[in-house]
Structures are given as structure tokens and as C-alpha cells.
Amino acid sequence: MERYDVAVIGAGPAGSMAAKKAAEAGADVVILEEHPRAGWPVQCAGLLGVRAMEVSELSHGSFVIRPVRGASVVSPGGFQITFKSDEVKAWVVDRRLFDRALLAESAKSGAEVRMGYPVTDLVREGGRSILTVGRGADRVKIEAEVVISAEGVGARIARSTGIGPPREILSSAQVEVPFEAEDPEKVEVWLGKKVAPGFFAWAIPAQEGVARVGLCCRENACEHLKSFLQSSPIRKRMKGGPLHLAMGGLPLGPPAFTVAEGFMAIGDAAGQVKPTSGGGIYPGLVCAKISGEVASAAALEGDASAARLQEYERRWRSALGRELRLGMVVHRMRAGMTDSEIDDLLSYLGDREHLIRMIETEGDIDRPSRVIRKVSPRIGLAGIRMARTFLRLLLDGDL
Ligand SMILES: Cc1cc2nc3c(=O)[nH]c(=O)nc-3n(C[C@H](O)[C@H](O)[C@H](O)COP(=O)(O)OP(=O)(O)OC[C@H]3O[C@@H](n4cnc5c(N)ncnc54)[C@H](O)[C@@H]3O)c2cc1C
């Protein structure tokens, strides 16, 4: 049987980063990915905040498509607010190339990459983990001191260790389509129960003349997306049929614990996704770095007990726990607002130039709590309405 210090399941962004950090710290690392190539199928709008790009440790490569400096947000009744900054706030990337660049870095650091290797089972024997990889006659067994699950939202192996599911899984669908963007450096967002109940719809300019138009909602994202694409503001801006369809689940709210004996879950497998925007790359990379460091240290010390791996749980929750908790409250409030409450809020903000300027300056899609803390005390009348909404949702048990 082959033996490693650390085995990582999944070569998405979180898995590649965890493997890189574990290998850099001196562990013998293998990444096991079920697909023959990384970054496929694409299930992403490819919008990365500037912090996410920094945390990726990649220099701007061919995966970067364009910068984003602003956004416009449209309410169900048609109120629109627009932000535009001189600074780059985010980057639109090609997720396939981004994932491959991250995987190449982990291989450079010494991690062994095995593509087309699905992990089908995990058992604990004599304090070590035995992974079954592949099916039928091609099955092999791999032994590891520490296993890191970076399996994505399904996370079958993580669930088999007792690590629970996220608090919510939203349904998401997106097409890449020839599209007339309002401004190629601005993303557009639509709110409202009819368009995307429980979340929002978006258009993100990608390559010249093409945008990623999609939405996320409680369920049946494909049906909602079909109606959205046929609605008049979108239909007349589409300049051809869809080029590519992406679908997937968006896990929100991490489970109570993300560590088991000899095992850690990271990224989507651990619900490490920003509930405000659905962005999982930034929190996934932050937590992956911590998991790689802890896994390597624990394996080299020969102590992969759940108690030893708690260091990962403590460190990632201290880095991002509050941000994700506040994001969850904001997400639940947004999801519980009526269409007229959303109209009221956007029309109020639209009339207050100083608040728009503040959002432009402080806005940070990777750390939304920063702008929420700055703007909330200053939203006067709308603040009172928001407090009423908060109270109503609290009393209804929706928060
Ligand atoms: C429509 C949509 C749009 C999104 N847009 C954005 C966005 O714009 N910005 C952003 O930051 N986030 C976005 N996200 C979220 C983002 O895509 C995820 O948070 C991110 O991909 C999570 O990375 P990960 O490494 O945890 O998991 P994944 O990227 O899902 O990677 C998991 C990997 O594990 C492999 N795997 C699974 N099980 C096994 C197994 N048993 N054996 C071997 N391999 C296995 C899979 O094949 C896969 O390669 C979006 C999500 C959706 C659905």
C-alpha cells in the first residue's frame, strides 16, 4: 500500500492550496482528483475580489479576463443604484485556467498530483486513514496520516466521517452568452422574489461581447434562469444563444465542526462560502492555507488525532468565523425582505450620494462586514425600516 503524510481529496482551488502549503511545510502529499483535468466542469461566475487574488499567491496570468471597478443593483420595482470606483475591486477570471494555475503551483511545491482518481471510501485502521481510490479492478488503497477533504459541495467522504452538511444549499445556474454589457468594468445585480427568491441574479462581463448571466435561489435555479433570460431587460441585450451552461449548489453556513480523527474539511465541503455574495474562492483559500499548515505539522509529529487537528478549526474560525456569521444574518435578512422593502431600501440609498460614495470607497467583496459596519449606523430612516424587517424575521424564526 502506498503511504503519504497528507492526502487531499479534490483539485479545486481549496485542495490545490492546502496541498501546496502542506508540501511547502515538508510533508509528503498526494492530491486525488476524480476528473481527468482540473477546473472542469466550470461551476463559477469567475469573480474574484482583490484579496482573493492576493491570497491565491498567483501572479496575474492568462486566466485574468478583465478588472471590475463597480456594480449596479436593480430592485424589483426598477430602482437602480450604481457604484463605480477608480480602484480595481475585483477580477473576472477564467476558472478553468485559474484552477490549473493553482494546481501547477502545488505540484511545483512537491505535491504529487493524480488525476482521474476518485476516492470512493475511507476507513480508519490503527490510527491511520485508508482511502479506496477508483472502482472495480482498478481500485487501489492509499494510506495517509491526515486526509483533507476539498471535495466541494457534495462532500460524500466528509459526511461519512460525521462532519455535517452546511446550513443551507442554494441552487445556482448560469449561462455564458453574447451580451451587451452596460459597462465592461461593472457587474449588474438584480434582486427580488420573482427573479431569484432567496438570493440574486447577475450579469458579469467576461470576454469581449460576452457575459456570464446567472442566478442563485432556494431551488430550481434552471427554471428561474430560463424566465430571467426571457424577461425584457435581459432578452433585448442578448445577442445570441447561450455558449455554455454551468450549474451547481452553493453551500452556506459551515457545519458545527469541520474536523474528525485524522480528517479535515475545507472550502465548499466545509460551507466556507460568503453568504452575502456566494463567493467561495476567497474563504476557501484562506482556510486551505491553515489546513495545509496544520495537516503537515500534525502528520510530521505523528499525531493526527481530532484534538490535534482542532488547531485548524480554531484558526479558521478566528480568521473568518465572524465574517461568515454576519454574512449569514445579512443573507437571511435579504432573503426575507419583501419586494417593496427592497424597493424602499434602494430608493433611499439612491437619494443619498454620501452613502454611495462610502460604499464605493469601503466596498470589499471579500470582507463585506467592513462596509456594513460603516454604512449601517448612517442609514437613518432606511435603518429604522431595516430594524423593523430584522425584528419581523427574528419573530418569524427566519434568522
Ligand atoms: C454558478 C456558480 C457561480 C459561482 N461564482 C463564484 C464567483 O464568481 N466567485 C467565487 O469566489 N465563487 C463562486 N462560486 C463558488 C465557487 O465556485 C466555489 O466556492 C469553489 O469552487 C469551491 O472550491 P473548492 O475547492 O472547495 O471545491 P470545488 O471547486 O468544487 O472542487 C472540488 C473538487 O473535488 C473533486 N472531487 C469531489 N469528490 C471527489 C472524490 N470523491 N474523489 C476525488 N475528487 C473529488 C471535484 O471533481 C472537484 O474538482 C460559484 C458557484 C456556483 C455554483
The ligand as an ORCA input file, in Angstrom:
! r2SCAN-3c Opt
* xyz 0 1
  C     -22.958     29.108    -10.544
  C     -21.880     29.415     -9.510
  C     -21.186     30.614     -9.596
  C     -20.163     30.892     -8.663
  N     -19.469     32.058     -8.807
  C     -18.456     32.340     -7.943
  C     -17.675     33.524     -8.108
  O     -17.900     34.317     -9.016
  N     -16.661     33.749     -7.212
  C     -16.390     32.890     -6.176
  O     -15.476     33.168     -5.373
  N     -17.098     31.748     -6.020
  C     -18.117     31.453     -6.876
  N     -18.828     30.280     -6.735
  C     -18.434     29.357     -5.658
  C     -17.144     28.639     -6.054
  O     -17.273     28.086     -7.343
  C     -16.840     27.539     -5.027
  O     -16.956     28.098     -3.727
  C     -15.422     26.978     -5.223
  O     -15.293     26.302     -6.447
  C     -15.115     25.992     -4.083
  O     -13.821     25.461     -4.254
  P     -13.451     24.050     -3.623
  O     -12.025     23.820     -3.968
  O     -13.895     23.986     -2.211
  O     -14.387     22.988     -4.383
  P     -14.546     22.687     -5.941
  O     -14.076     23.805     -6.765
  O     -15.958     22.235     -6.102
  O     -13.572     21.445     -6.180
  C     -13.849     20.168     -5.663
  C     -13.044     19.164     -6.453
  O     -13.116     17.895     -5.812
  C     -13.290     16.873     -6.778
  N     -13.900     15.739     -6.086
  C     -15.115     15.694     -5.474
  N     -15.307     14.486     -4.902
  C     -14.196     13.759     -5.160
  C     -13.801     12.430     -4.813
  N     -14.580     11.633     -4.074
  N     -12.592     11.994     -5.251
  C     -11.771     12.787     -5.975
  N     -12.105     14.053     -6.337
  C     -13.288     14.537     -5.919
  C     -14.166     17.536     -7.828
  O     -14.082     16.868     -9.061
  C     -13.596     18.946     -7.862
  O     -12.533     19.049     -8.792
  C     -19.868     29.970     -7.629
  C     -20.590     28.776     -7.529
  C     -21.588     28.494     -8.456
  C     -22.344     27.180     -8.336
*
